[in-house]
Amino acid sequence: MTFTEQFPIVFQSLNVGFLQTLKLFFVTLLGAIPLGLLISFGSMSRFKPLSYLTKIIVWIVRGTPLMIQLLIIYFMPGLLGNNIWGSGESGRFIAACAAFIFNYSCYFSEIYRGGIQGVPSGQEEAGLVLGMTKSQIFFKVKLLQMIKRIVPPMSNEIITLVKDTSLSRIIALQEVIWAGQSFLKGNQGIAGVIWPLFFTAVYYLIFNGILTVLLGRLEKKLEYFR
């Protein structure tokens, strides 16, 4: 089969794989951004048992490879006799989402914590003097300043997330690199071809380029908080 005959087949397969990558990316962000904020509240809680427990969990998640977490989260329920994820591609996708959300929410929580604690304490004291409640101080005073502080580190984590989605192939999720690698093994009558695997880098480069531009514009819009 010539290159011109291979290209439409490969391109269609890579598009399907990249769609799975995009789904995993956006579901992870939708879950990890709010969950990370909740975890940061737990780590900053004045209730010491909750604070210590949260910090230990975050330390374990940040200190172990995401690949190991994927394998444990996907295979452990089945080994214990209760496969909560289901079977097939949908089950692998749900398990991957759970692992990625849990992992990235712990990373995001530390970014949130740094952003919140980086706001001068004098502003909270001034709010209390003005009769504002703690929730009003957080949402009307601290939140916008925190967002300005956390955008650069959050941007780095988001870019990293794009590339980390490739780790989901360890549980056979058919993302874009899995699709490219399958043509080495004989997918759709094409075997021993490596160029589709290298071509997957183009998808990552284009998507990361778009994200870099969008996140850069967001940083500029938040400059008025300085």
Rosetta constraint file for C-alpha pairs under 8 A:
AtomPair CA 1 CA 5 HARMONIC 6.11 0.50
AtomPair CA 1 CA 6 HARMONIC 6.53 0.50
AtomPair CA 1 CA 190 HARMONIC 7.72 0.50
AtomPair CA 2 CA 6 HARMONIC 6.18 0.50
AtomPair CA 3 CA 7 HARMONIC 5.93 0.50
AtomPair CA 4 CA 8 HARMONIC 7.50 0.50
AtomPair CA 5 CA 9 HARMONIC 7.51 0.50
AtomPair CA 6 CA 10 HARMONIC 6.07 0.50
AtomPair CA 6 CA 190 HARMONIC 7.58 0.50
AtomPair CA 7 CA 11 HARMONIC 5.83 0.50
AtomPair CA 8 CA 12 HARMONIC 6.11 0.50
AtomPair CA 9 CA 13 HARMONIC 6.33 0.50
AtomPair CA 9 CA 188 HARMONIC 7.94 0.50
AtomPair CA 10 CA 14 HARMONIC 6.09 0.50
AtomPair CA 10 CA 180 HARMONIC 7.63 0.50
AtomPair CA 10 CA 183 HARMONIC 7.98 0.50
AtomPair CA 10 CA 196 HARMONIC 6.69 0.50
AtomPair CA 11 CA 15 HARMONIC 6.12 0.50
AtomPair CA 12 CA 16 HARMONIC 6.42 0.50
AtomPair CA 13 CA 17 HARMONIC 6.29 0.50
AtomPair CA 13 CA 179 HARMONIC 6.18 0.50
AtomPair CA 13 CA 180 HARMONIC 7.82 0.50
AtomPair CA 14 CA 18 HARMONIC 5.96 0.50
AtomPair CA 14 CA 176 HARMONIC 5.50 0.50
AtomPair CA 14 CA 177 HARMONIC 7.98 0.50
AtomPair CA 14 CA 179 HARMONIC 5.70 0.50
AtomPair CA 14 CA 180 HARMONIC 6.38 0.50
AtomPair CA 14 CA 200 HARMONIC 7.31 0.50
AtomPair CA 15 CA 19 HARMONIC 6.14 0.50
AtomPair CA 15 CA 176 HARMONIC 7.38 0.50
AtomPair CA 16 CA 20 HARMONIC 6.59 0.50
AtomPair CA 16 CA 175 HARMONIC 7.79 0.50
AtomPair CA 16 CA 176 HARMONIC 7.39 0.50
AtomPair CA 17 CA 21 HARMONIC 6.40 0.50
AtomPair CA 17 CA 174 HARMONIC 5.86 0.50
AtomPair CA 17 CA 175 HARMONIC 4.17 0.50
AtomPair CA 17 CA 176 HARMONIC 3.88 0.50
AtomPair CA 17 CA 177 HARMONIC 7.38 0.50
AtomPair CA 17 CA 178 HARMONIC 7.34 0.50
AtomPair CA 17 CA 179 HARMONIC 5.69 0.50
AtomPair CA 18 CA 22 HARMONIC 6.15 0.50
AtomPair CA 18 CA 175 HARMONIC 5.88 0.50
AtomPair CA 18 CA 176 HARMONIC 4.56 0.50
AtomPair CA 18 CA 203 HARMONIC 7.48 0.50
AtomPair CA 19 CA 23 HARMONIC 6.22 0.50
AtomPair CA 19 CA 175 HARMONIC 7.60 0.50
AtomPair CA 19 CA 176 HARMONIC 7.84 0.50
AtomPair CA 20 CA 24 HARMONIC 6.25 0.50
AtomPair CA 20 CA 174 HARMONIC 7.09 0.50
AtomPair CA 20 CA 175 HARMONIC 5.28 0.50
AtomPair CA 20 CA 176 HARMONIC 7.34 0.50
AtomPair CA 21 CA 25 HARMONIC 6.16 0.50
AtomPair CA 21 CA 165 HARMONIC 6.34 0.50
AtomPair CA 21 CA 166 HARMONIC 7.70 0.50
AtomPair CA 21 CA 175 HARMONIC 5.23 0.50
AtomPair CA 21 CA 176 HARMONIC 6.42 0.50
AtomPair CA 22 CA 26 HARMONIC 6.18 0.50
AtomPair CA 23 CA 27 HARMONIC 6.02 0.50
AtomPair CA 24 CA 28 HARMONIC 6.00 0.50
AtomPair CA 24 CA 93 HARMONIC 7.48 0.50
AtomPair CA 24 CA 96 HARMONIC 7.62 0.50
AtomPair CA 24 CA 97 HARMONIC 6.19 0.50
AtomPair CA 24 CA 165 HARMONIC 7.00 0.50
AtomPair CA 25 CA 29 HARMONIC 6.40 0.50
AtomPair CA 25 CA 161 HARMONIC 6.95 0.50
AtomPair CA 25 CA 162 HARMONIC 6.42 0.50
AtomPair CA 25 CA 165 HARMONIC 6.89 0.50
AtomPair CA 26 CA 30 HARMONIC 6.13 0.50
AtomPair CA 27 CA 31 HARMONIC 6.20 0.50
AtomPair CA 27 CA 97 HARMONIC 6.76 0.50
AtomPair CA 27 CA 101 HARMONIC 7.97 0.50
AtomPair CA 28 CA 32 HARMONIC 5.72 0.50
AtomPair CA 28 CA 97 HARMONIC 6.01 0.50
AtomPair CA 28 CA 100 HARMONIC 5.98 0.50
AtomPair CA 28 CA 101 HARMONIC 4.90 0.50
AtomPair CA 28 CA 104 HARMONIC 7.72 0.50
AtomPair CA 29 CA 33 HARMONIC 5.71 0.50
AtomPair CA 29 CA 101 HARMONIC 7.29 0.50
AtomPair CA 30 CA 34 HARMONIC 7.34 0.50
AtomPair CA 31 CA 35 HARMONIC 6.22 0.50
AtomPair CA 31 CA 101 HARMONIC 5.70 0.50
AtomPair CA 31 CA 105 HARMONIC 7.76 0.50
AtomPair CA 32 CA 36 HARMONIC 5.55 0.50
AtomPair CA 32 CA 101 HARMONIC 4.80 0.50
AtomPair CA 32 CA 102 HARMONIC 6.84 0.50
AtomPair CA 32 CA 104 HARMONIC 5.83 0.50
AtomPair CA 32 CA 105 HARMONIC 4.28 0.50
AtomPair CA 32 CA 108 HARMONIC 7.32 0.50
AtomPair CA 33 CA 37 HARMONIC 6.62 0.50
AtomPair CA 33 CA 105 HARMONIC 6.35 0.50
AtomPair CA 33 CA 108 HARMONIC 6.82 0.50
AtomPair CA 34 CA 38 HARMONIC 6.53 0.50
AtomPair CA 34 CA 105 HARMONIC 7.89 0.50
AtomPair CA 35 CA 39 HARMONIC 6.21 0.50
AtomPair CA 35 CA 105 HARMONIC 5.68 0.50
AtomPair CA 35 CA 109 HARMONIC 7.98 0.50
AtomPair CA 36 CA 40 HARMONIC 6.14 0.50
AtomPair CA 36 CA 104 HARMONIC 7.58 0.50
AtomPair CA 36 CA 105 HARMONIC 4.03 0.50
AtomPair CA 36 CA 106 HARMONIC 5.86 0.50
AtomPair CA 36 CA 107 HARMONIC 7.40 0.50
AtomPair CA 36 CA 108 HARMONIC 5.12 0.50
AtomPair CA 36 CA 109 HARMONIC 4.28 0.50
AtomPair CA 36 CA 112 HARMONIC 7.46 0.50
AtomPair CA 37 CA 41 HARMONIC 6.41 0.50
AtomPair CA 37 CA 105 HARMONIC 7.82 0.50
AtomPair CA 37 CA 108 HARMONIC 7.37 0.50
AtomPair CA 37 CA 109 HARMONIC 5.61 0.50
AtomPair CA 37 CA 112 HARMONIC 6.31 0.50
AtomPair CA 38 CA 42 HARMONIC 6.43 0.50
AtomPair CA 38 CA 109 HARMONIC 7.62 0.50
AtomPair CA 39 CA 43 HARMONIC 6.28 0.50
AtomPair CA 39 CA 54 HARMONIC 6.90 0.50
AtomPair CA 39 CA 105 HARMONIC 7.49 0.50
AtomPair CA 39 CA 106 HARMONIC 7.03 0.50
AtomPair CA 39 CA 109 HARMONIC 5.68 0.50
AtomPair CA 40 CA 44 HARMONIC 6.22 0.50
AtomPair CA 40 CA 109 HARMONIC 4.53 0.50
AtomPair CA 40 CA 110 HARMONIC 6.51 0.50
AtomPair CA 40 CA 112 HARMONIC 6.29 0.50
AtomPair CA 40 CA 113 HARMONIC 5.46 0.50
AtomPair CA 41 CA 45 HARMONIC 5.91 0.50
AtomPair CA 41 CA 113 HARMONIC 7.74 0.50
AtomPair CA 42 CA 50 HARMONIC 6.21 0.50
AtomPair CA 42 CA 51 HARMONIC 5.50 0.50
AtomPair CA 42 CA 54 HARMONIC 6.01 0.50
AtomPair CA 43 CA 50 HARMONIC 7.19 0.50
AtomPair CA 43 CA 51 HARMONIC 4.39 0.50
AtomPair CA 43 CA 52 HARMONIC 7.03 0.50
AtomPair CA 43 CA 54 HARMONIC 5.32 0.50
AtomPair CA 43 CA 55 HARMONIC 5.66 0.50
AtomPair CA 44 CA 51 HARMONIC 6.13 0.50
AtomPair CA 44 CA 113 HARMONIC 7.44 0.50
AtomPair CA 45 CA 50 HARMONIC 6.83 0.50
AtomPair CA 45 CA 51 HARMONIC 5.39 0.50
AtomPair CA 46 CA 51 HARMONIC 7.06 0.50
AtomPair CA 47 CA 51 HARMONIC 6.26 0.50
AtomPair CA 48 CA 52 HARMONIC 5.94 0.50
AtomPair CA 49 CA 53 HARMONIC 6.05 0.50
AtomPair CA 50 CA 54 HARMONIC 6.03 0.50
AtomPair CA 51 CA 55 HARMONIC 6.17 0.50
AtomPair CA 52 CA 56 HARMONIC 6.14 0.50
AtomPair CA 53 CA 57 HARMONIC 6.29 0.50
AtomPair CA 54 CA 58 HARMONIC 6.20 0.50
AtomPair CA 55 CA 59 HARMONIC 6.00 0.50
AtomPair CA 56 CA 60 HARMONIC 6.19 0.50
AtomPair CA 57 CA 61 HARMONIC 6.20 0.50
AtomPair CA 58 CA 62 HARMONIC 5.98 0.50
AtomPair CA 58 CA 106 HARMONIC 5.34 0.50
AtomPair CA 58 CA 107 HARMONIC 7.65 0.50
AtomPair CA 59 CA 63 HARMONIC 5.81 0.50
AtomPair CA 60 CA 64 HARMONIC 6.21 0.50
AtomPair CA 61 CA 65 HARMONIC 7.87 0.50
AtomPair CA 61 CA 66 HARMONIC 7.95 0.50
AtomPair CA 61 CA 103 HARMONIC 6.12 0.50
AtomPair CA 61 CA 106 HARMONIC 6.93 0.50
AtomPair CA 62 CA 103 HARMONIC 7.35 0.50
AtomPair CA 62 CA 106 HARMONIC 7.09 0.50
AtomPair CA 62 CA 107 HARMONIC 6.86 0.50
AtomPair CA 64 CA 68 HARMONIC 7.19 0.50
AtomPair CA 64 CA 69 HARMONIC 7.54 0.50
AtomPair CA 65 CA 69 HARMONIC 6.63 0.50
AtomPair CA 66 CA 70 HARMONIC 6.15 0.50
AtomPair CA 66 CA 99 HARMONIC 7.85 0.50
AtomPair CA 66 CA 100 HARMONIC 7.80 0.50
AtomPair CA 66 CA 103 HARMONIC 7.01 0.50
AtomPair CA 66 CA 167 HARMONIC 7.89 0.50
AtomPair CA 67 CA 71 HARMONIC 6.36 0.50
AtomPair CA 67 CA 167 HARMONIC 6.29 0.50
AtomPair CA 67 CA 168 HARMONIC 7.75 0.50
AtomPair CA 67 CA 170 HARMONIC 7.31 0.50
AtomPair CA 68 CA 72 HARMONIC 6.18 0.50
AtomPair CA 69 CA 73 HARMONIC 5.98 0.50
AtomPair CA 69 CA 99 HARMONIC 6.48 0.50
AtomPair CA 70 CA 74 HARMONIC 6.00 0.50
AtomPair CA 70 CA 95 HARMONIC 7.62 0.50
AtomPair CA 70 CA 96 HARMONIC 6.47 0.50
AtomPair CA 70 CA 99 HARMONIC 5.55 0.50
AtomPair CA 70 CA 100 HARMONIC 7.84 0.50
AtomPair CA 70 CA 168 HARMONIC 7.35 0.50
AtomPair CA 70 CA 170 HARMONIC 7.93 0.50
AtomPair CA 70 CA 171 HARMONIC 7.49 0.50
AtomPair CA 71 CA 75 HARMONIC 5.86 0.50
AtomPair CA 71 CA 76 HARMONIC 7.80 0.50
AtomPair CA 71 CA 170 HARMONIC 7.55 0.50
AtomPair CA 71 CA 171 HARMONIC 6.83 0.50
AtomPair CA 72 CA 76 HARMONIC 5.25 0.50
AtomPair CA 73 CA 77 HARMONIC 7.21 0.50
AtomPair CA 73 CA 95 HARMONIC 6.67 0.50
AtomPair CA 73 CA 98 HARMONIC 7.85 0.50
AtomPair CA 73 CA 99 HARMONIC 6.43 0.50
AtomPair CA 74 CA 78 HARMONIC 7.84 0.50
AtomPair CA 74 CA 85 HARMONIC 7.51 0.50
AtomPair CA 74 CA 92 HARMONIC 7.30 0.50
AtomPair CA 74 CA 95 HARMONIC 5.51 0.50
AtomPair CA 74 CA 96 HARMONIC 7.46 0.50
AtomPair CA 74 CA 171 HARMONIC 7.44 0.50
AtomPair CA 75 CA 79 HARMONIC 6.31 0.50
AtomPair CA 76 CA 80 HARMONIC 6.23 0.50
AtomPair CA 77 CA 81 HARMONIC 6.40 0.50
AtomPair CA 77 CA 82 HARMONIC 5.20 0.50
AtomPair CA 77 CA 83 HARMONIC 5.01 0.50
AtomPair CA 77 CA 84 HARMONIC 6.45 0.50
AtomPair CA 78 CA 82 HARMONIC 5.15 0.50
AtomPair CA 78 CA 83 HARMONIC 4.23 0.50
AtomPair CA 78 CA 84 HARMONIC 7.54 0.50
AtomPair CA 79 CA 83 HARMONIC 7.89 0.50
AtomPair CA 85 CA 91 HARMONIC 4.71 0.50
AtomPair CA 85 CA 92 HARMONIC 7.07 0.50
AtomPair CA 85 CA 94 HARMONIC 6.45 0.50
AtomPair CA 85 CA 95 HARMONIC 6.10 0.50
AtomPair CA 86 CA 90 HARMONIC 7.48 0.50
AtomPair CA 86 CA 91 HARMONIC 4.65 0.50
AtomPair CA 86 CA 92 HARMONIC 7.93 0.50
AtomPair CA 87 CA 91 HARMONIC 4.93 0.50
AtomPair CA 87 CA 92 HARMONIC 7.25 0.50
AtomPair CA 88 CA 92 HARMONIC 6.53 0.50
AtomPair CA 89 CA 93 HARMONIC 6.09 0.50
AtomPair CA 89 CA 173 HARMONIC 6.47 0.50
AtomPair CA 89 CA 174 HARMONIC 7.58 0.50
AtomPair CA 90 CA 94 HARMONIC 6.23 0.50
AtomPair CA 91 CA 95 HARMONIC 6.25 0.50
AtomPair CA 92 CA 96 HARMONIC 6.07 0.50
AtomPair CA 92 CA 171 HARMONIC 6.78 0.50
AtomPair CA 92 CA 172 HARMONIC 7.39 0.50
AtomPair CA 92 CA 173 HARMONIC 5.89 0.50
AtomPair CA 93 CA 97 HARMONIC 6.14 0.50
AtomPair CA 93 CA 173 HARMONIC 6.47 0.50
AtomPair CA 94 CA 98 HARMONIC 6.24 0.50
AtomPair CA 95 CA 99 HARMONIC 6.27 0.50
AtomPair CA 96 CA 100 HARMONIC 6.07 0.50
AtomPair CA 96 CA 168 HARMONIC 6.27 0.50
AtomPair CA 97 CA 101 HARMONIC 5.90 0.50
AtomPair CA 98 CA 102 HARMONIC 6.12 0.50
AtomPair CA 99 CA 103 HARMONIC 6.08 0.50
AtomPair CA 100 CA 104 HARMONIC 5.94 0.50
AtomPair CA 101 CA 105 HARMONIC 5.78 0.50
AtomPair CA 102 CA 106 HARMONIC 6.53 0.50
AtomPair CA 103 CA 107 HARMONIC 6.79 0.50
AtomPair CA 104 CA 108 HARMONIC 5.99 0.50
AtomPair CA 105 CA 109 HARMONIC 5.92 0.50
AtomPair CA 106 CA 110 HARMONIC 6.75 0.50
AtomPair CA 107 CA 111 HARMONIC 6.75 0.50
AtomPair CA 108 CA 112 HARMONIC 6.13 0.50
AtomPair CA 108 CA 154 HARMONIC 7.12 0.50
AtomPair CA 109 CA 113 HARMONIC 6.01 0.50
AtomPair CA 110 CA 114 HARMONIC 6.14 0.50
AtomPair CA 111 CA 115 HARMONIC 6.18 0.50
AtomPair CA 111 CA 150 HARMONIC 6.28 0.50
AtomPair CA 111 CA 153 HARMONIC 7.01 0.50
AtomPair CA 111 CA 154 HARMONIC 7.16 0.50
AtomPair CA 112 CA 116 HARMONIC 6.07 0.50
AtomPair CA 112 CA 146 HARMONIC 7.53 0.50
AtomPair CA 112 CA 150 HARMONIC 6.75 0.50
AtomPair CA 113 CA 117 HARMONIC 6.03 0.50
AtomPair CA 114 CA 118 HARMONIC 5.83 0.50
AtomPair CA 114 CA 150 HARMONIC 7.99 0.50
AtomPair CA 115 CA 119 HARMONIC 6.81 0.50
AtomPair CA 115 CA 146 HARMONIC 4.82 0.50
AtomPair CA 115 CA 147 HARMONIC 7.37 0.50
AtomPair CA 115 CA 149 HARMONIC 5.64 0.50
AtomPair CA 115 CA 150 HARMONIC 5.71 0.50
AtomPair CA 116 CA 142 HARMONIC 6.89 0.50
AtomPair CA 116 CA 143 HARMONIC 7.67 0.50
AtomPair CA 116 CA 146 HARMONIC 5.56 0.50
AtomPair CA 118 CA 146 HARMONIC 7.66 0.50
AtomPair CA 119 CA 123 HARMONIC 7.68 0.50
AtomPair CA 119 CA 142 HARMONIC 6.57 0.50
AtomPair CA 119 CA 145 HARMONIC 6.98 0.50
AtomPair CA 119 CA 146 HARMONIC 6.88 0.50
AtomPair CA 120 CA 124 HARMONIC 7.68 0.50
AtomPair CA 121 CA 125 HARMONIC 6.50 0.50
AtomPair CA 122 CA 126 HARMONIC 6.08 0.50
AtomPair CA 123 CA 127 HARMONIC 6.19 0.50
AtomPair CA 123 CA 141 HARMONIC 7.55 0.50
AtomPair CA 124 CA 128 HARMONIC 6.26 0.50
AtomPair CA 124 CA 134 HARMONIC 7.92 0.50
AtomPair CA 124 CA 137 HARMONIC 6.36 0.50
AtomPair CA 124 CA 141 HARMONIC 7.91 0.50
AtomPair CA 125 CA 129 HARMONIC 6.27 0.50
AtomPair CA 126 CA 130 HARMONIC 6.34 0.50
AtomPair CA 127 CA 131 HARMONIC 6.47 0.50
AtomPair CA 127 CA 132 HARMONIC 5.35 0.50
AtomPair CA 127 CA 133 HARMONIC 7.74 0.50
AtomPair CA 127 CA 137 HARMONIC 6.07 0.50
AtomPair CA 128 CA 132 HARMONIC 5.22 0.50
AtomPair CA 128 CA 133 HARMONIC 6.68 0.50
AtomPair CA 128 CA 134 HARMONIC 7.54 0.50
AtomPair CA 128 CA 137 HARMONIC 7.88 0.50
AtomPair CA 132 CA 136 HARMONIC 5.92 0.50
AtomPair CA 132 CA 137 HARMONIC 6.26 0.50
AtomPair CA 133 CA 137 HARMONIC 6.21 0.50
AtomPair CA 134 CA 138 HARMONIC 6.17 0.50
AtomPair CA 135 CA 139 HARMONIC 6.22 0.50
AtomPair CA 136 CA 140 HARMONIC 5.64 0.50
AtomPair CA 136 CA 141 HARMONIC 7.54 0.50
AtomPair CA 137 CA 141 HARMONIC 5.08 0.50
AtomPair CA 137 CA 142 HARMONIC 6.38 0.50
AtomPair CA 138 CA 142 HARMONIC 4.73 0.50
AtomPair CA 138 CA 143 HARMONIC 5.68 0.50
AtomPair CA 139 CA 143 HARMONIC 5.10 0.50
AtomPair CA 139 CA 144 HARMONIC 7.61 0.50
AtomPair CA 140 CA 144 HARMONIC 7.34 0.50
AtomPair CA 141 CA 145 HARMONIC 7.14 0.50
AtomPair CA 142 CA 146 HARMONIC 5.90 0.50
AtomPair CA 143 CA 147 HARMONIC 6.17 0.50
AtomPair CA 144 CA 148 HARMONIC 6.47 0.50
AtomPair CA 144 CA 225 HARMONIC 7.90 0.50
AtomPair CA 145 CA 149 HARMONIC 6.46 0.50
AtomPair CA 145 CA 225 HARMONIC 6.66 0.50
AtomPair CA 146 CA 150 HARMONIC 6.17 0.50
AtomPair CA 147 CA 151 HARMONIC 6.08 0.50
AtomPair CA 148 CA 219 HARMONIC 7.31 0.50
AtomPair CA 148 CA 222 HARMONIC 5.76 0.50
AtomPair CA 148 CA 223 HARMONIC 7.59 0.50
AtomPair CA 148 CA 225 HARMONIC 7.00 0.50
AtomPair CA 150 CA 154 HARMONIC 5.87 0.50
AtomPair CA 151 CA 155 HARMONIC 5.85 0.50
AtomPair CA 151 CA 215 HARMONIC 7.91 0.50
AtomPair CA 151 CA 219 HARMONIC 6.60 0.50
AtomPair CA 152 CA 156 HARMONIC 6.54 0.50
AtomPair CA 152 CA 219 HARMONIC 7.37 0.50
AtomPair CA 153 CA 157 HARMONIC 6.45 0.50
AtomPair CA 154 CA 158 HARMONIC 6.13 0.50
AtomPair CA 155 CA 159 HARMONIC 6.25 0.50
AtomPair CA 155 CA 212 HARMONIC 7.86 0.50
AtomPair CA 155 CA 215 HARMONIC 6.46 0.50
AtomPair CA 156 CA 160 HARMONIC 6.22 0.50
AtomPair CA 157 CA 161 HARMONIC 6.06 0.50
AtomPair CA 158 CA 162 HARMONIC 6.60 0.50
AtomPair CA 159 CA 163 HARMONIC 7.05 0.50
AtomPair CA 159 CA 208 HARMONIC 6.34 0.50
AtomPair CA 159 CA 211 HARMONIC 7.41 0.50
AtomPair CA 159 CA 212 HARMONIC 7.77 0.50
AtomPair CA 160 CA 164 HARMONIC 6.09 0.50
AtomPair CA 161 CA 165 HARMONIC 6.21 0.50
AtomPair CA 162 CA 166 HARMONIC 7.96 0.50
AtomPair CA 162 CA 204 HARMONIC 7.29 0.50
AtomPair CA 162 CA 208 HARMONIC 7.27 0.50
AtomPair CA 163 CA 204 HARMONIC 7.16 0.50
AtomPair CA 164 CA 168 HARMONIC 7.91 0.50
AtomPair CA 165 CA 175 HARMONIC 7.93 0.50
AtomPair CA 166 CA 175 HARMONIC 6.89 0.50
AtomPair CA 166 CA 176 HARMONIC 7.52 0.50
AtomPair CA 166 CA 177 HARMONIC 6.36 0.50
AtomPair CA 166 CA 178 HARMONIC 7.97 0.50
AtomPair CA 168 CA 172 HARMONIC 6.92 0.50
AtomPair CA 168 CA 173 HARMONIC 5.69 0.50
AtomPair CA 168 CA 175 HARMONIC 7.45 0.50
AtomPair CA 169 CA 173 HARMONIC 4.82 0.50
AtomPair CA 169 CA 174 HARMONIC 6.43 0.50
AtomPair CA 169 CA 175 HARMONIC 6.68 0.50
AtomPair CA 169 CA 177 HARMONIC 7.61 0.50
AtomPair CA 169 CA 178 HARMONIC 5.94 0.50
AtomPair CA 172 CA 178 HARMONIC 7.57 0.50
AtomPair CA 173 CA 178 HARMONIC 7.40 0.50
AtomPair CA 174 CA 178 HARMONIC 5.33 0.50
AtomPair CA 174 CA 179 HARMONIC 6.19 0.50
AtomPair CA 175 CA 179 HARMONIC 6.24 0.50
AtomPair CA 176 CA 180 HARMONIC 6.26 0.50
AtomPair CA 176 CA 200 HARMONIC 6.52 0.50
AtomPair CA 177 CA 181 HARMONIC 5.98 0.50
AtomPair CA 177 CA 197 HARMONIC 6.45 0.50
AtomPair CA 177 CA 200 HARMONIC 6.19 0.50
AtomPair CA 178 CA 182 HARMONIC 6.08 0.50
AtomPair CA 179 CA 183 HARMONIC 7.34 0.50
AtomPair CA 179 CA 197 HARMONIC 7.98 0.50
AtomPair CA 180 CA 184 HARMONIC 7.89 0.50
AtomPair CA 180 CA 194 HARMONIC 7.96 0.50
AtomPair CA 180 CA 196 HARMONIC 4.92 0.50
AtomPair CA 180 CA 197 HARMONIC 4.29 0.50
AtomPair CA 180 CA 198 HARMONIC 7.80 0.50
AtomPair CA 180 CA 199 HARMONIC 7.69 0.50
AtomPair CA 180 CA 200 HARMONIC 6.54 0.50
AtomPair CA 181 CA 185 HARMONIC 7.30 0.50
AtomPair CA 181 CA 194 HARMONIC 7.41 0.50
AtomPair CA 181 CA 196 HARMONIC 7.26 0.50
AtomPair CA 181 CA 197 HARMONIC 5.43 0.50
AtomPair CA 182 CA 186 HARMONIC 6.55 0.50
AtomPair CA 182 CA 187 HARMONIC 5.51 0.50
AtomPair CA 183 CA 187 HARMONIC 4.93 0.50
AtomPair CA 183 CA 188 HARMONIC 7.77 0.50
AtomPair CA 183 CA 190 HARMONIC 5.65 0.50
AtomPair CA 183 CA 191 HARMONIC 5.35 0.50
AtomPair CA 183 CA 192 HARMONIC 6.67 0.50
AtomPair CA 183 CA 193 HARMONIC 5.83 0.50
AtomPair CA 183 CA 194 HARMONIC 7.17 0.50
AtomPair CA 183 CA 196 HARMONIC 7.16 0.50
AtomPair CA 184 CA 190 HARMONIC 7.50 0.50
AtomPair CA 184 CA 191 HARMONIC 4.97 0.50
AtomPair CA 184 CA 192 HARMONIC 4.32 0.50
AtomPair CA 184 CA 193 HARMONIC 5.09 0.50
AtomPair CA 184 CA 194 HARMONIC 6.00 0.50
AtomPair CA 185 CA 190 HARMONIC 7.82 0.50
AtomPair CA 185 CA 191 HARMONIC 5.31 0.50
AtomPair CA 185 CA 192 HARMONIC 6.41 0.50
AtomPair CA 186 CA 190 HARMONIC 4.91 0.50
AtomPair CA 186 CA 191 HARMONIC 3.83 0.50
AtomPair CA 186 CA 192 HARMONIC 7.01 0.50
AtomPair CA 187 CA 191 HARMONIC 6.55 0.50
AtomPair CA 194 CA 198 HARMONIC 6.93 0.50
AtomPair CA 195 CA 199 HARMONIC 6.14 0.50
AtomPair CA 196 CA 200 HARMONIC 6.51 0.50
AtomPair CA 197 CA 201 HARMONIC 7.70 0.50
AtomPair CA 198 CA 202 HARMONIC 7.89 0.50
AtomPair CA 199 CA 203 HARMONIC 7.49 0.50
AtomPair CA 200 CA 204 HARMONIC 6.86 0.50
AtomPair CA 201 CA 205 HARMONIC 6.11 0.50
AtomPair CA 202 CA 206 HARMONIC 6.09 0.50
AtomPair CA 203 CA 207 HARMONIC 6.15 0.50
AtomPair CA 204 CA 208 HARMONIC 5.85 0.50
AtomPair CA 205 CA 209 HARMONIC 5.92 0.50
AtomPair CA 206 CA 210 HARMONIC 6.31 0.50
AtomPair CA 207 CA 211 HARMONIC 6.28 0.50
AtomPair CA 208 CA 212 HARMONIC 5.97 0.50
AtomPair CA 209 CA 213 HARMONIC 6.36 0.50
AtomPair CA 210 CA 214 HARMONIC 6.31 0.50
AtomPair CA 211 CA 215 HARMONIC 5.94 0.50
AtomPair CA 212 CA 216 HARMONIC 5.92 0.50
AtomPair CA 213 CA 217 HARMONIC 6.28 0.50
AtomPair CA 214 CA 218 HARMONIC 6.34 0.50
AtomPair CA 215 CA 219 HARMONIC 6.30 0.50
AtomPair CA 216 CA 220 HARMONIC 6.45 0.50
AtomPair CA 217 CA 221 HARMONIC 6.29 0.50
AtomPair CA 218 CA 222 HARMONIC 6.41 0.50
AtomPair CA 219 CA 223 HARMONIC 6.56 0.50
AtomPair CA 222 CA 226 HARMONIC 7.97 0.50
